[in-house]
Amino acid sequence: MSAAQGYPWRVASPTTTAWTDHARATLTAAGHRASAPRDEVIAAIDSLGCSVTAREVSELLRERGSGVGLASIYRALELLERLGLIKRFDVGEGVARYEPAHPSGEHHHHVVCDSCGTVEPFEDPALERAINRLSDKVSFEVAAHDVTLHGTCPACVRSS
């Protein structure tokens, strides 16, 4: 199964090539030497896009004939997160999920099916405006936010 077939809700951002270039440049600027396994992880995240697990990265790399192991994938994910190149989040299933952190600040949120685990991205300008208004009212300097909604997807609603 190809990544596109297995993960239909994942849509690569129009800036994915820019993200890949940004990730590589940031790694170099931070003093990290080029690494083929890390580069394969970056390419996989770029291909899969939104809300991927380490296992999904591993499956895609295996489909591509790569020999990169799960331990190397986790090390690469940890480094990419530490450098702010990916965002790590939990949608409630006990498994960390990752996605590219675009240098422009472009982002989206997620809705999760509590029955089957499907994760879909969504954007809502009105929600962003509401969050900005709220951040003006609290005593914290809000640097970032993430919204995850939980519910039941249409397929699970139909099957119940």
C-alpha positions as CSV (number, residue, x, y, z in Angstrom):
1,M,0.0,0.0,0.0
2,S,1.4,3.4,-0.9
3,A,1.5,6.3,1.6
4,A,-1.2,8.1,-0.3
5,Q,-3.5,5.1,-0.3
6,G,-2.9,4.2,3.3
7,Y,-3.2,7.7,4.7
8,P,-5.7,9.6,2.5
9,W,-6.3,12.4,5.0
10,R,-2.7,13.5,4.8
11,V,-2.2,16.2,2.4
12,A,1.3,17.6,1.8
13,S,1.6,21.3,2.3
14,P,2.4,23.4,-0.8
15,T,5.6,24.3,1.0
16,T,6.8,20.8,1.7
17,T,9.9,21.2,-0.4
18,A,10.7,24.4,1.4
19,W,10.3,22.6,4.7
20,T,12.7,19.9,3.6
21,D,15.2,22.5,2.5
22,H,14.7,24.4,5.8
23,A,15.1,21.2,7.9
24,R,18.4,20.4,6.2
25,A,19.7,23.9,6.4
26,T,18.8,24.1,10.1
27,L,20.5,20.8,10.9
28,T,23.7,22.1,9.1
29,A,23.6,25.4,10.9
30,A,23.2,23.6,14.2
31,G,26.4,21.7,13.4
32,H,24.9,18.3,12.5
33,R,26.6,16.5,9.7
34,A,24.5,15.0,6.9
35,S,23.1,11.6,7.7
36,A,21.5,9.4,5.2
37,P,19.1,7.8,7.7
38,R,18.0,11.2,9.1
39,D,17.6,12.5,5.5
40,E,15.3,9.5,4.8
41,V,13.2,10.3,7.9
42,I,12.9,14.0,6.7
43,A,11.8,12.8,3.3
44,A,9.3,10.4,4.8
45,I,7.8,13.1,7.1
46,D,7.7,15.4,4.1
47,S,5.8,12.8,2.1
48,L,3.4,11.7,4.8
49,G,2.7,15.3,6.0
50,C,0.3,15.5,8.9
51,S,0.1,13.5,12.1
52,V,2.4,10.6,11.5
53,T,3.8,8.1,14.0
54,A,7.3,6.7,14.1
55,R,5.8,3.3,13.0
56,E,4.2,5.0,10.0
57,V,7.5,6.6,9.0
58,S,9.1,3.1,9.4
59,E,6.5,1.5,7.2
60,L,7.0,4.1,4.4
61,L,10.7,3.7,4.6
62,R,10.4,-0.1,4.4
63,E,8.1,0.3,1.3
64,R,10.9,2.4,-0.2
65,G,13.4,-0.3,0.4
66,S,15.2,1.5,3.2
67,G,17.0,-0.3,6.0
68,V,16.6,2.5,8.5
69,G,15.6,1.0,11.8
70,L,13.0,2.2,14.3
71,A,15.7,3.3,16.9
72,S,17.3,5.5,14.2
73,I,13.9,6.9,13.3
74,Y,13.2,7.8,17.0
75,R,16.6,9.5,17.3
76,A,16.0,11.5,14.2
77,L,12.5,12.5,15.4
78,E,13.9,13.6,18.8
79,L,16.6,15.7,17.1
80,L,14.1,17.3,14.7
81,E,11.7,18.1,17.5
82,R,14.5,19.6,19.7
83,L,15.5,21.9,16.8
84,G,11.8,22.9,16.3
85,L,11.6,21.3,12.9
86,I,8.7,19.1,13.8
87,K,5.9,19.3,16.2
88,R,5.1,16.4,18.5
89,F,1.6,15.9,19.9
90,D,-0.6,13.3,21.4
91,V,-4.1,12.8,20.2
92,G,-5.1,10.6,23.1
93,E,-4.2,7.2,21.8
94,G,-0.9,7.0,23.8
95,V,1.3,7.3,20.7
96,A,3.3,10.4,19.8
97,R,2.5,11.9,16.4
98,Y,4.7,14.3,14.5
99,E,4.3,16.8,11.6
100,P,6.5,19.4,10.0
101,A,6.8,22.7,11.8
102,H,6.8,25.2,9.0
103,P,9.1,28.2,9.5
104,S,6.3,30.6,8.4
105,G,4.2,29.5,11.4
106,E,1.6,28.0,9.1
107,H,-0.3,25.4,11.1
108,H,-3.6,23.5,11.5
109,H,-5.4,21.5,14.1
110,H,-6.8,18.0,14.4
111,V,-10.0,16.1,14.8
112,V,-9.7,12.5,16.1
113,C,-12.2,9.7,15.8
114,D,-12.2,8.0,19.3
115,S,-13.5,4.8,17.7
116,C,-11.1,4.0,14.9
117,G,-8.3,6.5,15.5
118,T,-8.5,8.4,12.2
119,V,-6.9,11.8,12.5
120,E,-7.9,14.6,10.1
121,P,-6.4,18.1,9.9
122,F,-8.6,21.2,9.9
123,E,-8.2,24.9,9.7
124,D,-10.6,27.5,11.0
125,P,-9.8,31.2,10.7
126,A,-12.6,32.1,13.2
127,L,-11.0,29.8,15.7
128,E,-7.6,31.4,15.2
129,R,-9.2,34.8,15.8
130,A,-10.9,33.6,19.0
131,I,-7.6,32.2,20.3
132,N,-5.8,35.5,19.5
133,R,-8.5,37.4,21.4
134,L,-8.2,35.0,24.3
135,S,-4.5,35.4,24.4
136,D,-4.9,39.1,24.8
137,K,-7.1,38.5,27.9
138,V,-4.8,36.1,29.9
139,S,-1.7,37.1,31.8
140,F,0.5,34.6,29.8
141,E,2.4,35.5,26.7
142,V,1.0,32.8,24.5
143,A,3.7,31.5,22.1
144,A,1.9,28.6,20.5
145,H,-1.3,26.6,20.6
146,D,-2.7,23.3,19.4
147,V,-6.4,22.3,19.3
148,T,-7.5,18.6,19.1
149,L,-11.1,17.8,18.8
150,H,-12.4,14.3,19.6
151,G,-15.5,12.7,18.2
152,T,-16.7,10.0,15.8
153,C,-15.9,9.9,12.1
154,P,-18.7,9.4,9.5
155,A,-17.6,5.8,8.8
156,C,-17.8,4.9,12.5
157,V,-21.2,6.6,12.8
158,R,-22.6,4.6,9.9
159,S,-21.3,1.3,11.3
160,S,-22.8,1.8,14.7
